[in-house]
Amino acid sequence: TVSGDLKSSRMDLTEFAAEEPDAAEQAAAPAGEAAPVAAEGTAAPATAEAAEPPPARYVFGEEPLELEPLRTTDADLKIAIEKVVTPGAVLKDLEADLTLKEGVLDLGSDFEGERGGVFKLAVGLDASADQAALKADLKVRDMRVNVMSGEVKTEEDIPPAAITLELAASGASPRELAAGSDGRLLFTLGPGQMENGVLGAVSGDVFAQLASSLNPLAEQEQYSQLECALLVLSLEDGQGTLEPIMMQSDKIMVVAGGSIDLDTEKIAVEFNTKPREGVGVSADMFVTPFVALRGTLASPTVGVNETGTLVTAGAAVATGGLSFLAQAAMDRASGAM
């Protein structure tokens, strides 16, 4: 049995942040060491690149979950920290309660952001049987975390984020859990500054390509003024519907919709980008307004939506604005807190 009641006035996690290795150091060979040379008549040693395993087929692995330690361990932990300093944000009044008994785990946690906003999480995991049963409930309201805003003058330049997540799943492996999941996700961003190019820097080549395809101004301007963003995901037996996805800045508007199959991990999302009227952006700046994200979670691809299907958001496109829809979603999320 593990038990404890931990309290602290401050915890600094910045020292544990992973540092990016220097590219020059990676490329340089160790001083004084020559590359291995095979003796005459013997095969050269395999290179590290050749020894690397092939890329995984699935993001959610098929290996069975290790549930036995949860069945053989009991725990009762309480944590209270007045301030937690992380590389991306400062958290205040963090409290967490964890109990584990006979394979049933319950975790609850909440805290506030230094720039405002609240975070509440409740997770339940029943590992007493052969298959694990997971339930999660997450609510984030008006949290300002500077991930993509760059250098800001005031806190109001950081878009406030709201998240509502309700999830239930069961299975004996991560893939089974994903394939059998039910729930919904609502994510919104309010007005603020967004640094163009940051998405690609933190997410990899595919999403960098997607971001540049959706926003042709990204290479010309360092910042965009976001007005609102909205993403809704509904899950039933692992079949996800992404609708709507919306983003509106001071110069462009993006609407999208699609699907994700968490069993096969196939994704199919189509985007339609159009310039805002009266802001000096012409439609011919876009190579194509129709962009598609396809493939799988492990191997996504970005290309032109060759069907020319017009992805719309109903009245939003007709009126040339998405703000009222995003605001309604944010109001709904705030009311559910």
Secondary structure, DSSP 8 states (H G I E B T S, - for coil): -EEEEEEES-EE-GGGS-----HHHHHS--TT-------TTS-----HHHHS----S-SS--S----HHHHS--EEEEEEEEEEE-SS-EEEEEEEEEEEETTEEEEEEEEEETTS-EEEEEEEEE-SSSSEEEEEEEEEEEE---SS--S-SSGGGS--EEEEEEEEEEESSHHHHHHT-EEEEEEEE-SEEEETTHHHHHH-HHHHHHHHHH-TTTTT-SEEEEEEEEEEEEEETTEEEEEEEEEEESSEEEEEEEEEETTTTEEEEEEEEEE-TTSS--GGGSS-SEEEEEEBSSSEEEEE-TT------THHHHHT--HHHHHHHHHHHHHT-
